[in-house]
């Protein structure tokens, strides 16, 4: 008989991640509200030490955490559907630009069919992508058009296709000398899209790796070598963070554990979803997520 396990760790990590992402959100709001102004260090310290000011940080942290939670719950609920034991989401707080490394669930049993592997893997990124779109639309609508060069030492965010499509619809015929200063809410939507793209890399035991393995174990093996090579090349050309991704994937392994049980066809509906998730990846991916002026 299974005993109920306390969720103290899950709750504790969630609260810590809420704090780290809210602080990031507050700093993002400061940058947004006082763009291109030299703020004294004392002003920033006083601002951050007032709890009420961190309410502005919730513009970023709450939609982001909802998106990450939805992604992992997509996996979790599909595990429940197939009676596969899995944990509830563990959020990962981190002192990073985003305030988090995302969230994960731990699946404690092997998969016994490619259908269950496919369904569990694809549910997360589909949920996070389609949930990020309205957040991104509203966030971009709250953003500002600014002119002139980016301040020295500032950072810019790479624009995936979905971001470019939405911003071009909301802000038509922008002069080339202007730029879009994104609202913290748009930053949350952007990060949700980025997480979706990262997870859909077709390698190892990332969501994209699971999906590709369910389609073809042979293709999964071939793409493992191709993706590692592309990540290293991209690290030289676009963004050095791809080096870290390549190292992490090699540490955790590019191989996929075998799926025990039936090897039946996935069916037309899942092939349609496979095509859809490829489109989602194309819309979500950017080779240069972050760049420094």
C-alpha positions, -999 to 999 in steps of 0.1 A, spaced: 0 0 0 14 34 -10 17 60 17 10 96 12 42 116 10 45 151 24 50 179 -1 71 201 21 100 201 -4 78 209 -33 61 238 -14 94 250 0 111 251 -34 81 268 -49 81 296 -23 119 301 -28 114 303 -65 85 327 -60 110 349 -40 139 347 -65 116 353 -95 98 382 -78 131 399 -71 141 395 -107 106 408 -117 111 439 -95 145 446 -110 129 442 -144 102 466 -135 128 491 -123 146 489 -156 114 492 -175 100 522 -155 133 541 -153 148 532 -187 179 551 -196 180 569 -163 210 568 -139 195 556 -106 216 561 -75 226 528 -58 210 541 -26 177 546 -44 177 510 -57 186 496 -23 158 516 -6 134 505 -34 142 468 -30 139 469 8 103 481 7 81 449 5 53 468 -12 75 476 -42 79 439 -49 43 437 -59 55 450 -92 77 419 -95 46 397 -95 40 410 -131 68 387 -140 69 359 -113 33 348 -112 27 343 -150 61 327 -153 55 302 -124 20 295 -138 35 286 -172 62 264 -156 36 247 -134 14 240 -164 42 225 -183 51 201 -156 15 193 -147 10 184 -184 36 157 -179 22 147 -145 -15 144 -155 -5 122 -185 15 100 -162 -16 97 -141 -36 87 -172 -12 59 -179 -8 49 -142 29 58 -142 42 69 -108 55 105 -109 62 133 -84 45 167 -84 67 195 -98 99 206 -81 107 243 -88 144 252 -90 153 287 -76 185 302 -90 204 335 -90 201 338 -127 187 364 -152 153 345 -149 155 338 -112 150 301 -118 162 270 -137 126 260 -143 108 231 -128 109 193 -131 89 162 -122 105 128 -115 90 99 -133 97 68 -112 87 40 -136 97 30 -171 74 35 -201 57 4 -214 45 19 -247 57 45 -272 22 60 -271 24 68 -234 60 81 -238 48 104 -267 17 116 -248 36 124 -216 64 142 -234 43 163 -257 17 175 -231 41 197 -213 55 219 -241 21 222 -258 6 235 -226 35 259 -218 36 272 -254 -1 280 -258 -3 294 -223 27 317 -230 11 332 -261 -16 353 -243 9 364 -217 33 374 -245 5 393 -264 -6 413 -233 30 419 -221 41 432 -255 10 455 -256 22 470 -223 57 475 -236 73 508 -247 88 520 -280 122 536 -273 146 553 -296 183 555 -296 210 529 -290 208 504 -261 226 516 -230 262 504 -227 264 471 -208 227 465 -212 214 432 -225 189 423 -252 167 393 -257 167 373 -289 133 373 -306 119 339 -316 95 339 -345 64 339 -324 77 371 -306 84 388 -339 50 379 -353 31 393 -323 52 425 -320 49 431 -357 11 429 -355 9 451 -324 36 477 -335 35 482 -373 60 501 -394 85 509 -365 114 531 -376 148 512 -377 162 535 -350 136 524 -324 135 494 -302 109 476 -280 115 479 -243 95 449 -230 73 450 -199 81 424 -172 49 405 -182 63 401 -218 96 390 -202 77 362 -184 60 352 -217 94 353 -235 110 330 -209 80 306 -211 86 303 -248 123 299 -243 118 271 -218 95 254 -244 122 256 -271 150 243 -248 129 213 -237 120 205 -274 156 200 -284 154 164 -299 181 148 -278 186 127 -247 157 127 -223 145 162 -229 109 164 -240 120 166 -277 142 136 -272 113 116 -257 90 126 -286 116 117 -313 123 84 -296 86 75 -296 86 83 -334 119 65 -342 146 53 -318 170 52 -348 164 89 -356 168 97 -319 203 81 -320 213 100 -352 200 134 -339 219 130 -306 252 134 -325 239 161 -348 224 183 -320 256 181 -299 276 193 -329 251 221 -336 251 233 -300 289 236 -300 289 254 -334 261 277 -321 282 284 -290 310 299 -313 286 318 -336 256 329 -315 255 324 -278 281 310 -254 254 294 -233 250 267 -259 284 253 -247 269 248 -212 239 231 -227 262 208 -247 282 199 -216 250 193 -195 235 171 -221 267 150 -225 269 147 -186 233 135 -183 236 114 -214 224 115 -250 210 80 -249 173 71 -242 163 42 -221 144 15 -240 106 14 -240 93 -19 -228 61 -34 -242 41 -28 -274 57 -13 -305 24 -4 -322 18 25 -345 13 59 -329 -17 67 -352 -27 97 -373 -36 119 -344 -1 116 -328 16 122 -362 -4 154 -365 7 164 -330 43 156 -340 40 180 -369 24 206 -346 52 203 -321 78 208 -348 60 240 -358 59 250 -321 97 245 -319 104 266 -350 82 294 -336 99 292 -301 135 288 -309 161 316 -312 198 309 -317 209 339 -297 186 341 -266 206 368 -248 232 393 -260 252 420 -243 257 455 -258 
